[in-house]
């Protein structure tokens, strides 16, 4: 049962696929202290506390793309693939978190509690209309504002995209938690009930040093047609930066990638009138690699992020790090080598342009990608 629940947990997050696959056997054989479990699990018996159930994200949130989603389905053609350094970083945070949740909540509940915290923060980031900040202490807010202005001008999309930050601190904010329970809570009809549910979360936070501080609770990164929204979590940036890529490059790379998805959504009918591919995994991989290509084109361009050679190498490494080997997944984003190749193609398009100041239209860039994707695969 423990292995099954761990597998289900792993399948919920696209970015940690390889990490979970590597650690299933370790988690199956690891034993937890019965004394520790009894001492810590004073508030939880055999179910999620009453009043904390929330609706499944799919019931309220029409995501078009989310970096943590992963659903098993058909396979794409296998290519060379292997774990990246990002896997080690994920393991460093994932294993202590899962082991502690298991000790606190027990085998029947720990996975449900993980999903609850993940989904609460997903909803919070999705529906938040307050003033946004980026980075745990807002240290990247000015960077994101600048990149937003640059991307609007570069792709001729003024005032079209909303960007929200996702923070673990939200899970310690009584009012914001209550807002989420009002929207998504099961059988919650009043503000008083929502606040009571929020108070339960605040209490649960005291039972573990990983609640809600683990970066996995701010790992979302997605683009959606709802409000033309992009969400970037502090957690995914933190973990990616630990692979050696500078944080401002991670922020820029993820934002540029998600912005590229917004371009795809805007041109879906014209670019893919008959669909992208019959196989869902192949279709997802195609869109992800094109988003890497468009992002790298912007990041390299003299009128885009203007990255120099050293920084170009770092963002190529970034796209390599976030590749995955989930060939059996509808959410397969491309292998590390394929993602780096797609990004390099975008870099070369900008770097080798005869007119360095000229910006291709999204349509022109798309046509080039269609003609050259075979070099990526």
N, C-alpha and C positions, 0 to 999 in steps of 0.2 A: 504493500500500500504506500509506504514512504517513497519508494522508487517511482511508482506511478504518479503520485502527486508532484514529486520533483520534476518529472518529465513534463507534466502538464504546465507547471510553472515556467519551465524553460521555454515551452512552445509559445508562451504569451509575449515574448520580447525578442524582436528581430535582431537587435544588436548583440544579444548574448548567446546566440545559438551555439557557436562553437564552444564557448566556455561551458555551457551546461552539458553538452555532449561529453566533454573531457572529464567532467567531475561526477557523473552519475554513479559510477562504480565506487568512487571514493565515499560518496554520501551514503551509499547503500551499506557499506561495511563499517562506517563510523558509528560508534556507540556514544550515547549521551548519558551523563550521570543522572541516575534516578533521583538522587537527593537534590541535585540542582533543579531538576524539572519540578519536583514537588514544592520546593522552596519558592520558586519564581511564579508558578502558575496558580497563584492564589485567587485571581479574579476570573479565570476562564475555566469552564468545564468542558462541555462537548459541543459547543456551537458558538457562532459569532454572537456577541451580546445583542440582546433585543434592541430594536430601534436603529441598528446600524446598517441594515441591508439597503443597498442602492441598486438602481436599475443598471443593467448591462450597458456599457458605452454604446453598443450598436443600436440600442433602443432610442437613444437621444442624439447621438453624435455621428453625423455622416462623414466620417474621415475618408479622405481620398488617398492619404499616404501617411504612414506613421512608422518611424524607425524602429519601434519596439514590437511591432506586430509580427506574428509569425503563425501561419496556419499550414498544416500538412496537406499537400495535394499532389499534383503531378510533378514529374521531374523534368529538368532541362538537360541538355547534353552535358555530360561531365567534362570538365577541363582541369588543367593543373590547378591544384588548390592546397592550401595548408594554413594552419593557425598563424596569426600575426601576434605581435607584442601586445596588442590590445586585449587578446585573450587573457594574458597573465594579469593585466590590470583589472579586468572584470572579475577574475577569480579572487583577487585580493579583497574585493568588496563583497562579492556575492556569497562566498562560503561562510564567512562569519555571520552575515546577516541571516542566512537561511538556518544555520545551526542555532542561532540565538532565538529566532522565532519559533523553531521547533521546541526548544527548551521552555520557552515562556508559554506558548499556546497549546503545545501537544500535537500529536500526529494527526488528529482529526480536524484541526482548525488552522494550523500555521499557514498553509497555502492560501486559504480563504482570507486570512488577515493580510497577507502580502497583496493579494488582488485588491482588497478593499482600499489599502493605502495608495496603491498605484492608481486606481480608478478615481479616488477622491481628488488626487492632485491633477489627474488628467482633466476631469471636469472643471476644476478650479481654474486651470490655465485656459481652458477652452472658452469659458463663459465670462471671464474677467474683463471688465470694461474700465477698470480704474487706471490711474497713471502707471505706466509700466517701467520696470527697471530690469537690468540685465547684469548677471553676476551676483554672487551671494550678497555683496554689499553695494551693488549698483556700480561697480568699478568699470563695467563695459557698456554702460548705458550710452555714453557719448559716442563710442565706436559704432554701436548698432544704429544710432540715429544718423550718423554720417554715412554708413553703408546703405541705409535705407534711401537717403537722398541720392546717393551715387547710383544705386540700382534703378531707382525711378527714372533718373535722367538717361542712364545707359540704355535701358530697354524701352524707353518712352512709355512709362506706366505711372504717371503722376497721381498720387493720392488714391491708389487702387488697392494697396496691400496693408493689412494690419499685422503687426508683430507683437506677440506676447511672450513674456518670460515665464519660466516655471521654476519654482523654488521650494525646497523642503520646508522653509520657514512658514509657508502657507499652511502646512499641516499642524502648526502650533498657533494658528490665528483663529480664535473662536468665531468671530463674525464671518470670515471667509468660509470656514467649514460649515457654518450654519447656512450660508448662501447655497452651498453645494447640496446639502441635505434637503433644502426647500425645493431645489430643482429636480434632484434625482432620487431622493429618499423614498423608500417603500413605506406606505402608510403614514407619511409625514404630511400633515395638512396645515400646521400652524407654525409660526415663528418660534413659539415656546418649545414645541417638539423638536424643531431643528436645532435650537440652542442646546437642548438636553442631549441630543445625539452628539453635537460638537463637544460637549463636556465629557462624554464618554471617551471620545478620541483623545482629548487632552489627558485624561487619566491613563489610558493605555500607553500614551507616550512616556509615562513615568516608569513603565515596567521594563524598558529596554533602552540601552544607550544607542541603539540603531533606529529607534523610532522617535522622530521621523528623519533623523539626520543622515541616513544612508543615501548616497548619491543616486541609488537606483530608484528612489522615489521622485527624482527629477530627471528622468532619462528620456522623456518624450522629446521627439523632434518630428514635426509633421507640418504638412500643408493641406488645407482643405478649402473647398469652395464656399463654405460658410463664412460670411464676412470677408472672404479672400484672406483667410487667416493663416499665419505661420506661427508656430510655437517652438521655442528652443529652451530646453531644460538646462539648468546649471550643471546637473549631474553628468550628462553626456559630454559636455565640454570639459569638465574636470577630469573625467577618466581618459578622454582622448588626449588631453594635454600631457598626461603622465606617460604617454608613449614617446615623448620628446618633441612634440609639435607645439610651437608657441600658441598660447591661448588666443591671441587676437587672430591668428591664422585659422584656428578651429572655429571660432565664432563666424569669421568671414566665410569660410568654406561651407559650413552648415547653412548659413543664411542664403548664400548664393545658390546652393543646391536646392533648397526649398523654394526659393524664388523661381528657379527654373521650372519646378513643378507647377507653379502658378501660371507660368507662360504656357505650359502644356495644357493645363485645364482650359485656358482661354482659347486655345487653338485646336482643341480636341477634334471637333467636327471636320475641320479642314485638313489636319495632319493625319488623322486616323479614321477616315470615313467608313472603312470596313472593319474597324478594330485593329489592334496592333498585332496580335497573334492568337491562334486558336487555343494554345496552351497558356493558362494563367501565369505559370512561372516564367515562361519566356516573355510574355507581355510585360510583366513587372520588371524583369531584368532590362528589357529594352528601354523602358521609361527611365529607370534609375541611371543607366549608363548615359543616356542622352542628357539627363539632368547634371551628371558629373561633367560632361563635355561642355555644356552651356555655362556651368559655374566656373570652370577653369578658363574659359574664353574671357569671361568678365574679369576674373581675378588677375589675369595676365595683361589684359589690354591697357594700352597707354592712357586711355580715357576711362578705364575701370579702376580696379584696385591697385594697378601699377606695381605688382610684386616684382622685385628684382630676382636675379638668378637663384640666390640662396633661398629666398622665400618661395620661389617656384618649386624647388626641390622639396621644401617642407610640405607644401600643400599637395604635391604628388604623393608624398609619404602618407599624408592624412587620408587621401582617398584609398590608398593601398590598405591602410590599417582597418578601414571600415568595410572591407570586402567580407563576404561570408561564403561558406561552403554548403549552404543549405539547399542543395540541388532539388530536394523533394518538397520545397516550400513554395506556395503561391507568392510569398514575399521575398523570394531570392533576389538580392540586389546586384549580384555579380560577384565573381571571385575577386580577391585582392589584386591579382594581375590584370583582370579585365577593367576594374575600376580605375586603376592607375593608368592603364592604356587609354581609357576614355578621357581622363583628365589631361593626359599628355597630348592627345589629339586636339583638345580645346586650346591648350597652351601653344601648340605649334601653329594653329590657325591664326592666333593673334600675333605671335612672335614673327611669323614669316610673311605677314601681310605686306603687300607692296605699298599700300597707303596706311601708314601706321596710325593715323588719326581717324581713319574711317571705321565706323561701327556697322557691322552687318545687322540687318533686321533679323528678328527671330525666325522669320520664314526662310531667309537665306542661310542662316546657321543650321536650321533644321534640315534643309536640303543637302548640305554638306555632310551632316552626320549620317543621313540615310545612305548617301553614296559611299561612306567610308566605314560603316559599322563593322564590315567584315574584317577590317584590320584590327579591330578591338577584340572580336570573338576568336 
